[in-house]
């Protein structure tokens, strides 16, 4: 048999080392790609949650801007606004009068509905009742992935029309996406634009 010298090719050791390096590179690339996908999912979920909160603030800000002074008290017992409430004010908090902070906001909107904003087991609740006591619209405003942990309304109002009525809304909330919880705080101040006193 003839012996072949200067054979060009790779030894088994070289092939095993090259395959090992290839497998390590592919595995690391897959892990990096997987982490990028998980991060993207968290970011998109967070953006959706923040968009829900921005929409909520837009809806309630519009309704608060158009609030009217109480000309008569909402008589429905669900609103508890019959004791100690001055009808010359626009906003009331937790059945108190004056410039106070509370967790429930009461006012009369442009459609003459008695409105109550409150927190209901982690969700923002809006209740609207017509003057005759019939329900106009009630509901929760946020998806399950968004949970409100704290809600405060600060009211600045007067009975002698010396102060433009305004409400500061401060909300602490959590957005849960894929096991990741993002805690945020949002605050805005809205003044009433109803000038017919």
VOVEXRO-244238 format. One line per field, with one value per atom (N, C-alpha, C, O, CB): atom name; z, y, x. Coordinates in steps of 0.1 Angstrom, whole numbers, plus 5000, padded with zeros to 4 digits. Glycine has a CB too. Example, Ala and Ser with C-alpha at 12.3 -4.5 7.8 and 13.67 -1.06 7.14 Angstrom:
residues 2
site: [N:CA:C:O:CB:N:CA:C:O:CB]
pz: [5078:5078:5078:5085:5090:5071:5071:5079:5080:5057]
py: [4943:4955:4967:4967:4955:4978:4989:5000:5011:4994]
px: [5132:5123:5132:5142:5113:5128:5137:5129:5134:5141]
END
This chain:
residues 197
site: [N:CA:C:O:CB:N:CA:C:O:CB:N:CA:C:O:CB:N:CA:C:O:CB:N:CA:C:O:CB:N:CA:C:O:CB:N:CA:C:O:CB:N:CA:C:O:CB:N:CA:C:O:CB:N:CA:C:O:CB:N:CA:C:O:CB:N:CA:C:O:CB:N:CA:C:O:CB:N:CA:C:O:CB:N:CA:C:O:CB:N:CA:C:O:CB:N:CA:C:O:CB:N:CA:C:O:CB:N:CA:C:O:CB:N:CA:C:O:CB:N:CA:C:O:CB:N:CA:C:O:CB:N:CA:C:O:CB:N:CA:C:O:CB:N:CA:C:O:CB:N:CA:C:O:CB:N:CA:C:O:CB:N:CA:C:O:CB:N:CA:C:O:CB:N:CA:C:O:CB:N:CA:C:O:CB:N:CA:C:O:CB:N:CA:C:O:CB:N:CA:C:O:CB:N:CA:C:O:CB:N:CA:C:O:CB:N:CA:C:O:CB:N:CA:C:O:CB:N:CA:C:O:CB:N:CA:C:O:CB:N:CA:C:O:CB:N:CA:C:O:CB:N:CA:C:O:CB:N:CA:C:O:CB:N:CA:C:O:CB:N:CA:C:O:CB:N:CA:C:O:CB:N:CA:C:O:CB:N:CA:C:O:CB:N:CA:C:O:CB:N:CA:C:O:CB:N:CA:C:O:CB:N:CA:C:O:CB:N:CA:C:O:CB:N:CA:C:O:CB:N:CA:C:O:CB:N:CA:C:O:CB:N:CA:C:O:CB:N:CA:C:O:CB:N:CA:C:O:CB:N:CA:C:O:CB:N:CA:C:O:CB:N:CA:C:O:CB:N:CA:C:O:CB:N:CA:C:O:CB:N:CA:C:O:CB:N:CA:C:O:CB:N:CA:C:O:CB:N:CA:C:O:CB:N:CA:C:O:CB:N:CA:C:O:CB:N:CA:C:O:CB:N:CA:C:O:CB:N:CA:C:O:CB:N:CA:C:O:CB:N:CA:C:O:CB:N:CA:C:O:CB:N:CA:C:O:CB:N:CA:C:O:CB:N:CA:C:O:CB:N:CA:C:O:CB:N:CA:C:O:CB:N:CA:C:O:CB:N:CA:C:O:CB:N:CA:C:O:CB:N:CA:C:O:CB:N:CA:C:O:CB:N:CA:C:O:CB:N:CA:C:O:CB:N:CA:C:O:CB:N:CA:C:O:CB:N:CA:C:O:CB:N:CA:C:O:CB:N:CA:C:O:CB:N:CA:C:O:CB:N:CA:C:O:CB:N:CA:C:O:CB:N:CA:C:O:CB:N:CA:C:O:CB:N:CA:C:O:CB:N:CA:C:O:CB:N:CA:C:O:CB:N:CA:C:O:CB:N:CA:C:O:CB:N:CA:C:O:CB:N:CA:C:O:CB:N:CA:C:O:CB:N:CA:C:O:CB:N:CA:C:O:CB:N:CA:C:O:CB:N:CA:C:O:CB:N:CA:C:O:CB:N:CA:C:O:CB:N:CA:C:O:CB:N:CA:C:O:CB:N:CA:C:O:CB:N:CA:C:O:CB:N:CA:C:O:CB:N:CA:C:O:CB:N:CA:C:O:CB:N:CA:C:O:CB:N:CA:C:O:CB:N:CA:C:O:CB:N:CA:C:O:CB:N:CA:C:O:CB:N:CA:C:O:CB:N:CA:C:O:CB:N:CA:C:O:CB:N:CA:C:O:CB:N:CA:C:O:CB:N:CA:C:O:CB:N:CA:C:O:CB:N:CA:C:O:CB:N:CA:C:O:CB:N:CA:C:O:CB:N:CA:C:O:CB:N:CA:C:O:CB:N:CA:C:O:CB:N:CA:C:O:CB:N:CA:C:O:CB:N:CA:C:O:CB:N:CA:C:O:CB:N:CA:C:O:CB:N:CA:C:O:CB:N:CA:C:O:CB:N:CA:C:O:CB:N:CA:C:O:CB:N:CA:C:O:CB:N:CA:C:O:CB:N:CA:C:O:CB:N:CA:C:O:CB:N:CA:C:O:CB:N:CA:C:O:CB:N:CA:C:O:CB:N:CA:C:O:CB:N:CA:C:O:CB:N:CA:C:O:CB:N:CA:C:O:CB:N:CA:C:O:CB:N:CA:C:O:CB:N:CA:C:O:CB:N:CA:C:O:CB:N:CA:C:O:CB:N:CA:C:O:CB:N:CA:C:O:CB:N:CA:C:O:CB:N:CA:C:O:CB:N:CA:C:O:CB:N:CA:C:O:CB:N:CA:C:O:CB:N:CA:C:O:CB:N:CA:C:O:CB:N:CA:C:O:CB:N:CA:C:O:CB:N:CA:C:O:CB:N:CA:C:O:CB:N:CA:C:O:CB:N:CA:C:O:CB:N:CA:C:O:CB:N:CA:C:O:CB:N:CA:C:O:CB:N:CA:C:O:CB:N:CA:C:O:CB:N:CA:C:O:CB:N:CA:C:O:CB:N:CA:C:O:CB:N:CA:C:O:CB:N:CA:C:O:CB:N:CA:C:O:CB:N:CA:C:O:CB:N:CA:C:O:CB:N:CA:C:O:CB:N:CA:C:O:CB:N:CA:C:O:CB:N:CA:C:O:CB:N:CA:C:O:CB:N:CA:C:O:CB]
pz: [5000:5000:5000:5006:5012:4993:4992:5003:5006:4978:5008:5019:5012:5004:5029:5016:5011:5021:5032:5007:5016:5025:5020:5009:5024:5029:5027:5023:5014:5015:5031:5029:5034:5046:5035:5026:5030:5036:5029:5019:5048:5054:5069:5074:5052:5076:5090:5098:5094:5093:5109:5118:5126:5126:5128:5132:5140:5152:5156:5145:5157:5168:5164:5171:5174:5152:5147:5144:5147:5134:5139:5136:5149:5150:5128:5159:5172:5179:5184:5182:5178:5184:5176:5182:5183:5163:5155:5157:5159:5140:5158:5161:5175:5177:5160:5185:5198:5199:5205:5208:5192:5191:5184:5189:5184:5174:5166:5175:5175:5154:5183:5192:5203:5206:5198:5208:5219:5213:5219:5224:5201:5195:5192:5195:5182:5187:5184:5196:5197:5176:5207:5220:5226:5230:5230:5226:5231:5223:5228:5232:5210:5201:5204:5204:5186:5206:5209:5222:5223:5209:5232:5245:5244:5250:5256:5237:5235:5228:5232:5228:5218:5210:5219:5218:5198:5227:5236:5246:5249:5244:5252:5261:5255:5261:5268:5242:5235:5233:5235:5221:5230:5228:5241:5242:5223:5252:5266:5269:5274:5277:5267:5269:5261:5266:5267:5248:5239:5244:5244:5225:5249:5254:5266:5267:5257:5275:5287:5283:5289:5296:5274:5269:5263:5266:5260:5254:5248:5258:5257:5236:5267:5278:5286:5290:5287:5290:5297:5290:5295:5301:5277:5268:5268:5268:5254:5266:5266:5279:5279:5263:5290:5303:5305:5310:5314:5301:5302:5293:5296:5299:5281:5272:5278:5277:5259:5286:5293:5303:5305:5299:5311:5321:5315:5320:5330:5304:5297:5292:5293:5285:5286:5282:5293:5292:5274:5304:5316:5321:5323:5328:5321:5325:5315:5319:5327:5302:5292:5294:5293:5278:5297:5298:5311:5310:5299:5322:5334:5334:5340:5346:5328:5327:5319:5323:5320:5308:5300:5308:5307:5287:5315:5323:5334:5337:5328:5341:5352:5347:5353:5359:5335:5329:5327:5328:5316:5323:5320:5332:5331:5309:5344:5356:5359:5356:5368:5365:5368:5383:5391:5362:5388:5402:5405:5397:5405:5417:5422:5424:5432:5435:5416:5418:5427:5434:5405:5427:5437:5440:5432:5431:5451:5456:5449:5448:5471:5446:5441:5452:5462:5435:5451:5462:5464:5474:5461:5454:5455:5467:5469:5442:5475:5487:5484:5493:5495:5472:5468:5468:5469:5455:5467:5467:5480:5482:5457:5489:5503:5503:5510:5510:5494:5493:5499:5496:5478:5507:5513:5526:5530:5514:5532:5545:5544:5540:5556:5548:5548:5535:5535:5557:5524:5511:5507:5507:5501:5503:5498:5483:5476:5502:5479:5465:5456:5444:5463:5462:5454:5450:5444:5461:5454:5450:5438:5435:5462:5431:5419:5423:5419:5408:5431:5435:5450:5458:5431:5453:5467:5468:5459:5471:5479:5481:5494:5505:5482:5493:5505:5514:5526:5513:5508:5516:5525:5535:5524:5521:5528:5520:5508:5533:5527:5519:5522:5531:5523:5513:5514:5506:5498:5529:5508:5501:5508:5517:5499:5503:5510:5500:5488:5518:5506:5498:5503:5514:5500:5493:5496:5485:5475:5498:5487:5478:5468:5459:5485:5470:5462:5457:5466:5469:5445:5440:5434:5427:5428:5439:5434:5427:5432:5447:5417:5410:5400:5398:5402:5395:5385:5371:5370:5388:5361:5348:5339:5344:5341:5327:5318:5314:5310:5305:5315:5312:5324:5324:5307:5335:5348:5355:5362:5345:5352:5359:5372:5371:5350:5382:5394:5392:5388:5407:5393:5390:5402:5411:5379:5403:5414:5408:5401:5425:5412:5408:5421:5431:5401:5420:5432:5428:5416:5441:5437:5435:5439:5450:5443:5431:5434:5431:5420:5425:5442:5441:5430:5422:5439:5431:5421:5408:5399:5420:5406:5393:5395:5406:5385:5385:5386:5382:5372:5376:5391:5389:5387:5394:5401:5377:5374:5375:5369:5359:5383:5385:5381:5385:5399:5372:5368:5370:5366:5353:5377:5380:5376:5379:5395:5368:5364:5376:5387:5353:5375:5386:5391:5403:5382:5383:5387:5394:5398:5375:5395:5403:5394:5399:5412:5381:5372:5369:5367:5359:5367:5363:5349:5340:5365:5347:5333:5327:5317:5333:5334:5330:5342:5349:5318:5344:5355:5349:5339:5367:5354:5349:5354:5360:5335:5352:5355:5342:5331:5361:5343:5332:5327:5317:5335:5335:5331:5329:5334:5343:5321:5318:5331:5340:5306:5331:5343:5345:5357:5341:5335:5337:5344:5349:5323:5346:5353:5366:5366:5344:5377:5390:5397:5399:5399:5402:5409:5424:5430:5407:5429:5443:5453:5464:5445:5447:5455:5446:5435:5463:5451:5443:5453:5463:5436:5449:5458:5449:5438:5466:5454:5447:5457:5469:5443:5452:5461:5454:5442:5462:5461:5456:5461:5473:5459:5452:5456:5450:5438:5451:5459:5454:5464:5476:5452:5461:5470:5467:5456:5469:5477:5475:5470:5465:5488:5471:5467:5454:5450:5478:5446:5432:5431:5421:5424:5442:5442:5437:5434:5456:5436:5432:5420:5421:5443:5410:5399:5404:5409:5386:5404:5410:5402:5390:5409:5410:5403:5412:5424:5400:5405:5411:5407:5395:5407:5417:5414:5416:5427:5423:5406:5407:5408:5399:5395:5418:5420:5420:5429:5432:5412:5411:5411:5402:5398:5420:5420:5414:5418:5434:5404:5398:5394:5393:5385:5391:5387:5374:5372:5398:5365:5352:5353:5354:5340:5351:5352:5338:5331:5361:5333:5320:5321:5324:5309:5318:5318:5331:5330:5307:5342:5355:5359:5371:5354:5351:5355:5359:5352:5342:5371:5376:5376:5381:5391:5369:5368:5376:5373:5353:5386:5395:5391:5389:5410:5389:5384:5392:5398:5369:5391:5397:5386:5379:5409:5385:5376:5383:5392:5364:5380:5386:5376:5367:5398:5377:5369:5376:5386:5355:5372:5378:5367:5356:5386:5370:5360:5366:5377:5355:5359:5364:5356:5345:5363:5364:5357:5348:5351:5368:5336:5327:5326:5316:5313:5335:5335:5342:5354:5342:5334:5339:5342:5346:5330:5340:5342:5357:5361:5333:5364:5379:5381:5393:5387]
py: [4988:5000:5012:5013:5000:5022:5034:5044:5046:5040:5051:5061:5074:5078:5060:5082:5095:5105:5105:5098:5114:5124:5138:5139:5124:5147:5161:5161:5168:5168:5153:5153:5165:5169:5140:5172:5184:5181:5174:5195:5185:5182:5185:5190:5167:5182:5186:5173:5163:5194:5174:5162:5162:5172:5162:5151:5149:5159:5164:5135:5162:5172:5186:5193:5171:5189:5203:5204:5215:5205:5194:5194:5195:5202:5182:5188:5188:5202:5207:5178:5208:5221:5232:5240:5225:5231:5240:5239:5249:5238:5226:5224:5229:5235:5209:5227:5232:5247:5252:5227:5254:5269:5273:5282:5274:5266:5269:5268:5276:5260:5257:5254:5265:5269:5240:5269:5279:5292:5299:5281:5296:5309:5308:5318:5311:5298:5296:5297:5304:5283:5290:5290:5304:5309:5280:5311:5325:5334:5343:5330:5333:5341:5338:5348:5338:5326:5323:5329:5334:5307:5328:5334:5349:5355:5330:5355:5370:5373:5383:5375:5366:5369:5367:5374:5359:5356:5354:5365:5370:5340:5370:5381:5394:5402:5384:5396:5408:5407:5417:5409:5395:5393:5396:5402:5379:5391:5393:5407:5413:5385:5414:5429:5437:5446:5434:5433:5439:5437:5447:5434:5426:5423:5431:5437:5408:5433:5441:5456:5463:5440:5460:5474:5477:5487:5478:5468:5470:5470:5478:5460:5460:5460:5472:5477:5448:5477:5490:5502:5510:5493:5502:5513:5512:5523:5513:5500:5499:5503:5510:5484:5499:5504:5519:5525:5497:5525:5539:5546:5557:5544:5541:5546:5546:5555:5539:5535:5534:5544:5550:5520:5547:5557:5571:5579:5557:5574:5587:5589:5600:5587:5578:5579:5582:5590:5566:5575:5578:5592:5599:5568:5597:5611:5621:5631:5614:5618:5626:5626:5637:5621:5615:5614:5622:5630:5599:5619:5626:5641:5649:5619:5645:5659:5666:5678:5661:5661:5667:5669:5680:5659:5659:5660:5670:5677:5646:5670:5679:5694:5703:5676:5696:5710:5715:5727:5710:5706:5710:5710:5711:5702:5707:5706:5719:5730:5702:5718:5730:5731:5721:5729:5743:5744:5737:5736:5760:5732:5725:5735:5744:5717:5734:5743:5736:5743:5747:5723:5715:5703:5699:5712:5697:5686:5673:5671:5685:5665:5652:5644:5641:5644:5640:5634:5620:5614:5637:5613:5599:5596:5602:5594:5586:5582:5576:5576:5572:5572:5567:5578:5575:5560:5590:5601:5608:5615:5611:5606:5611:5626:5630:5603:5634:5648:5657:5669:5651:5652:5660:5667:5676:5652:5662:5668:5677:5672:5656:5689:5699:5703:5708:5693:5701:5704:5718:5720:5693:5727:5740:5739:5735:5750:5742:5741:5751:5751:5743:5761:5770:5766:5773:5783:5754:5748:5739:5734:5740:5738:5729:5715:5705:5734:5713:5700:5697:5706:5699:5684:5680:5667:5659:5677:5666:5654:5647:5653:5658:5634:5626:5632:5631:5623:5638:5645:5656:5659:5634:5662:5674:5686:5685:5671:5697:5710:5717:5714:5719:5726:5734:5728:5719:5734:5733:5729:5717:5718:5740:5705:5693:5682:5684:5687:5672:5661:5649:5647:5658:5640:5628:5618:5620:5632:5607:5596:5594:5586:5583:5602:5602:5617:5626:5596:5619:5632:5632:5623:5636:5642:5644:5657:5667:5643:5657:5670:5667:5656:5675:5678:5677:5681:5691:5687:5672:5674:5683:5687:5661:5685:5694:5689:5697:5696:5676:5670:5669:5662:5656:5676:5676:5663:5660:5682:5654:5642:5643:5650:5631:5636:5636:5626:5614:5633:5630:5621:5618:5627:5628:5606:5602:5594:5584:5593:5599:5592:5585:5592:5601:5573:5566:5554:5551:5561:5548:5536:5524:5523:5537:5514:5501:5489:5485:5501:5484:5472:5473:5464:5459:5484:5486:5492:5493:5473:5495:5501:5514:5516:5491:5523:5536:5534:5529:5546:5538:5537:5550:5560:5529:5551:5563:5559:5549:5568:5567:5565:5578:5589:5561:5577:5588:5586:5575:5592:5595:5593:5606:5617:5590:5605:5616:5622:5616:5612:5634:5641:5634:5635:5655:5626:5618:5605:5598:5615:5602:5590:5578:5568:5587:5579:5568:5568:5578:5568:5556:5554:5559:5555:5540:5567:5571:5562:5556:5586:5561:5553:5550:5559:5559:5537:5533:5524:5517:5527:5524:5514:5516:5527:5515:5506:5506:5510:5506:5493:5517:5523:5516:5520:5537:5507:5502:5487:5480:5505:5483:5468:5461:5468:5466:5448:5440:5442:5440:5426:5445:5446:5459:5460:5446:5468:5481:5481:5479:5493:5483:5483:5496:5499:5471:5504:5516:5513:5506:5526:5517:5514:5526:5524:5511:5538:5549:5560:5563:5555:5566:5577:5588:5586:5571:5600:5612:5623:5626:5616:5630:5642:5654:5653:5641:5665:5677:5688:5691:5681:5693:5703:5717:5719:5699:5727:5741:5747:5747:5748:5752:5758:5768:5768:5747:5777:5787:5789:5786:5800:5795:5797:5812:5815:5795:5820:5834:5838:5849:5843:5827:5828:5836:5841:5836:5836:5843:5834:5839:5848:5821:5812:5803:5798:5803:5802:5793:5779:5774:5794:5771:5758:5748:5749:5752:5741:5731:5719:5719:5738:5708:5695:5690:5690:5685:5686:5679:5664:5660:5685:5656:5642:5635:5638:5636:5627:5620:5605:5601:5625:5598:5584:5576:5578:5580:5566:5556:5543:5539:5554:5537:5526:5516:5520:5529:5504:5493:5487:5485:5482:5485:5478:5465:5464:5487:5454:5441:5435:5434:5432:5431:5425:5413:5416:5435:5401:5390:5388:5384:5392:5390:5388:5400:5400:5376:5410:5422:5433:5435:5427:5439:5449:5463:5464:5446:5473:5486:5495:5497:5491:5502:5511:5525:5529:5509:5533:5546:5555:5551:5547:5568:5578:5589:5593:5585:5593:5603:5613:5610:5597:5626:5637:5648:5651:5643:5653:5664:5673:5669:5659:5686:5695:5700:5704:5707:5700:5704:5715:5713:5692:5726:5736:5736:5733:5750:5739:5740:5752:5763:5740:5750:5761:5766:5773:5756:5762:5766:5780:5781:5756:5791:5804:5810:5822:5813:5803:5809:5807:5796:5801:5817:5817:5825:5826:5822]
px: [5008:5000:5009:5020:4990:5004:5012:5008:4996:5009:5018:5015:5014:5022:5027:5004:5001:5006:5003:4986:5015:5020:5015:5009:5036:5016:5011:4996:4992:5019:4989:4975:4969:4971:4969:4961:4954:4940:4933:4953:4937:4924:4925:4935:4920:4914:4913:4913:4908:4901:4920:4920:4907:4899:4932:4903:4891:4891:4881:4890:4903:4904:4900:4893:4918:4905:4902:4887:4881:4910:4881:4866:4858:4849:4862:4862:4855:4856:4846:4860:4868:4870:4862:4855:4885:4861:4854:4839:4831:4857:4834:4820:4816:4805:4816:4825:4822:4821:4812:4834:4830:4829:4816:4810:4842:4813:4800:4788:4779:4799:4788:4776:4775:4764:4777:4787:4787:4782:4774:4801:4786:4782:4767:4760:4790:4762:4748:4739:4729:4745:4744:4737:4736:4726:4743:4748:4748:4739:4732:4762:4740:4731:4716:4708:4734:4713:4699:4694:4683:4697:4703:4700:4698:4689:4710:4707:4706:4693:4686:4718:4690:4678:4665:4656:4677:4666:4654:4653:4642:4657:4664:4663:4658:4651:4677:4662:4657:4642:4635:4664:4637:4622:4615:4604:4619:4621:4614:4614:4604:4622:4625:4626:4616:4610:4640:4615:4606:4591:4583:4607:4588:4575:4572:4561:4573:4581:4580:4578:4569:4591:4585:4585:4571:4565:4596:4567:4554:4542:4533:4551:4543:4533:4533:4522:4535:4545:4546:4540:4533:4560:4543:4537:4522:4515:4543:4517:4502:4496:4486:4498:4502:4497:4497:4488:4505:4509:4510:4500:4494:4524:4497:4487:4473:4465:4488:4471:4458:4456:4446:4456:4467:4467:4465:4458:4479:4472:4471:4457:4451:4481:4451:4437:4428:4419:4433:4430:4421:4423:4412:4425:4435:4437:4430:4425:4452:4431:4424:4409:4403:4428:4403:4389:4384:4375:4384:4391:4386:4390:4383:4393:4401:4404:4394:4390:4418:4390:4379:4366:4360:4377:4362:4350:4352:4342:4346:4363:4366:4366:4360:4379:4372:4372:4358:4356:4380:4349:4335:4326:4314:4330:4331:4323:4316:4321:4331:4304:4295:4294:4296:4281:4290:4288:4275:4266:4287:4274:4262:4251:4253:4265:4241:4229:4219:4211:4223:4219:4211:4219:4228:4197:4217:4225:4220:4208:4224:4230:4226:4220:4227:4238:4208:4200:4203:4199:4186:4209:4211:4220:4230:4217:4216:4223:4237:4246:4215:4239:4252:4263:4275:4252:4259:4268:4270:4280:4263:4262:4263:4267:4276:4274:4261:4265:4254:4254:4266:4246:4235:4239:4232:4222:4249:4253:4265:4276:4256:4263:4274:4280:4292:4285:4274:4279:4274:4261:4276:4282:4278:4275:4284:4289:4263:4260:4267:4266:4245:4275:4282:4296:4304:4283:4299:4312:4311:4300:4319:4322:4322:4326:4320:4332:4336:4341:4340:4341:4356:4338:4337:4345:4345:4322:4352:4361:4356:4356:4376:4354:4350:4340:4341:4363:4330:4319:4324:4318:4312:4335:4340:4339:4338:4355:4340:4339:4353:4360:4327:4356:4368:4379:4377:4372:4391:4403:4409:4417:4413:4405:4409:4415:4413:4397:4421:4425:4417:4415:4441:4414:4406:4408:4415:4391:4401:4402:4390:4390:4404:4380:4368:4365:4366:4356:4362:4359:4344:4340:4368:4337:4323:4321:4327:4313:4313:4310:4299:4294:4322:4293:4283:4289:4295:4271:4287:4293:4284:4273:4296:4288:4281:4268:4259:4289:4265:4253:4243:4233:4255:4247:4240:4239:4229:4226:4249:4250:4259:4269:4256:4255:4263:4274:4271:4254:4286:4298:4306:4308:4306:4310:4319:4331:4329:4311:4343:4355:4360:4361:4365:4364:4369:4378:4379:4358:4384:4392:4384:4379:4406:4384:4377:4386:4388:4364:4391:4400:4411:4412:4392:4418:4429:4425:4434:4436:4413:4409:4401:4395:4399:4402:4396:4381:4378:4403:4372:4358:4351:4354:4352:4343:4335:4320:4316:4338:4313:4299:4292:4296:4295:4282:4274:4259:4254:4277:4253:4238:4231:4235:4236:4220:4212:4205:4205:4202:4200:4194:4182:4178:4190:4175:4163:4167:4158:4154:4180:4185:4188:4192:4174:4185:4188:4203:4209:4179:4208:4222:4224:4216:4227:4234:4238:4248:4247:4242:4260:4271:4280:4284:4279:4282:4292:4302:4299:4284:4313:4323:4337:4340:4323:4345:4359:4367:4362:4364:4378:4384:4397:4402:4387:4403:4416:4417:4409:4426:4426:4428:4434:4439:4437:4433:4438:4453:4457:4434:4460:4475:4479:4490:4482:4469:4472:4465:4452:4468:4472:4465:4469:4481:4470:4459:4462:4464:4455:4450:4475:4478:4474:4472:4493:4473:4470:4463:4468:4482:4453:4446:4442:4436:4433:4446:4443:4438:4443:4456:4428:4423:4425:4421:4408:4431:4432:4424:4427:4448:4415:4406:4409:4411:4391:4409:4410:4398:4396:4424:4389:4376:4372:4377:4366:4363:4358:4343:4338:4366:4336:4322:4320:4309:4314:4330:4328:4334:4335:4334:4337:4342:4355:4359:4332:4363:4376:4387:4398:4379:4385:4395:4389:4378:4399:4397:4393:4394:4404:4403:4383:4382:4392:4392:4368:4399:4408:4410:4408:4422:4414:4416:4430:4433:4405:4437:4450:4448:4443:4462:4451:4449:4463:4472:4441:4466:4478:4475:4467:4486:4481:4479:4492:4500:4470:4493:4504:4498:4487:4509:4505:4500:4511:4523:4492:4507:4516:4512:4500:4517:4521:4519:4526:4538:4523:4518:4524:4524:4513:4516:4535:4537:4547:4559:4541:4543:4552:4559:4571:4562:4553:4559:4567:4572:4568:4569:4576:4567:4557:4585:4569:4561:4568:4579:4556:4562:4567:4559:4547:4568:4564:4557:4559:4571:4561:4548:4549:4540:4530:4546:4542:4533:4530:4539:4539:4517:4513:4505:4497:4506:4507:4500:4497:4505:4508:4485:4481:4471:4464:4474:4471:4461:4452:4457:4468:4439:4429:4420:4415:4421:4418:4409:4396:4396:4416:4386:4372:4372:4377:4361:4365:4364:4350:4346:4369:4342:4328:4327:4329:4318:4324:4324:4311:4310:4332:4300:4286:4283:4278:4276:4286:4283:4270:4266:4295]
END
